[in-house]
Amino acid sequence: MRNTFRKQEKLKKKKLIAELFARGKSISVFPLKMVYLGIDHDSDYKIQAGVSVSKRNFKNAVDRNRIKRLMREAYRKNKYSIYNSEDTKKHIIMFIYQGKKEISYQLMEEKMIKLIEKFLVIKKQS
């Protein structure tokens, strides 16, 4: 599997996002929160993911965009663990940054790895 984050992998449809927040479950590893829902979507990829940063905590768009870039990169480099798991069900996922201060990329990647591992443990149990 290639370490890319292609357009088809990005969660963009408003209907799917609305359904995700209405019926989805969440887990968190501060400052990241993952809202996920097992649903059949029309993408060829197993997972469709999106990222979000609160405008309330980060007023400047430059800061929000930087955090979103870091989150996407951390997900892109570590998504292989989700794809390599036995769970073949399709999911939609939204990563939400909840912190009030920006963190380094190394810390962001550590938190993303912990969050993905937590997600895989929950998926194995259900």
Residue pairs with C-beta under 8 A, 6 or more apart in sequence:
1 80
1 83
1 84
3 76
3 77
3 79
3 80
4 76
5 49
5 72
5 75
5 76
5 79
6 45
8 43
8 44
8 45
8 48
9 43
9 45
9 47
9 48
9 49
10 48
10 49
10 50
11 17
11 20
11 48
11 49
11 50
11 92
11 93
11 94
12 50
16 39
16 41
16 48
16 92
17 50
17 94
19 37
19 39
20 35
20 36
20 37
20 39
20 92
20 94
21 35
21 94
23 37
24 35
24 36
24 37
24 92
24 94
25 35
25 36
25 37
26 33
26 34
26 35
26 36
27 33
27 34
27 36
27 115
27 118
27 119
27 122
28 34
28 98
28 115
29 111
29 114
29 115
29 118
30 98
30 99
30 111
31 97
31 98
31 99
31 103
31 111
32 71
32 95
32 96
32 97
32 98
32 108
32 111
32 112
32 115
33 95
33 96
33 97
33 98
34 93
34 94
34 95
34 96
34 115
34 119
35 93
35 94
35 96
36 91
36 92
36 93
36 94
36 119
37 91
37 92
38 89
38 90
38 91
39 90
39 91
39 92
40 90
41 48
41 90
41 92
43 90
46 82
46 83
46 88
46 90
46 91
47 79
47 82
47 83
47 90
47 91
47 92
47 93
48 90
48 91
48 92
48 93
49 75
49 79
49 92
49 93
49 94
49 95
50 93
50 94
50 95
51 68
51 71
51 72
51 75
51 94
51 95
51 96
51 97
52 68
52 94
52 95
52 96
52 97
53 64
53 67
53 68
53 71
53 96
53 97
54 96
54 97
54 98
55 64
57 97
57 98
57 99
57 100
58 64
58 67
58 102
63 102
66 102
67 97
67 102
68 97
70 105
70 108
71 95
71 97
71 108
71 112
73 105
74 105
74 108
74 109
74 111
74 112
74 113
75 95
75 112
77 109
78 109
78 112
78 113
78 116
79 116
81 116
81 117
81 120
82 116
82 119
82 120
85 120
85 123
85 124
87 120
87 123
87 124
95 112
95 115
103 111
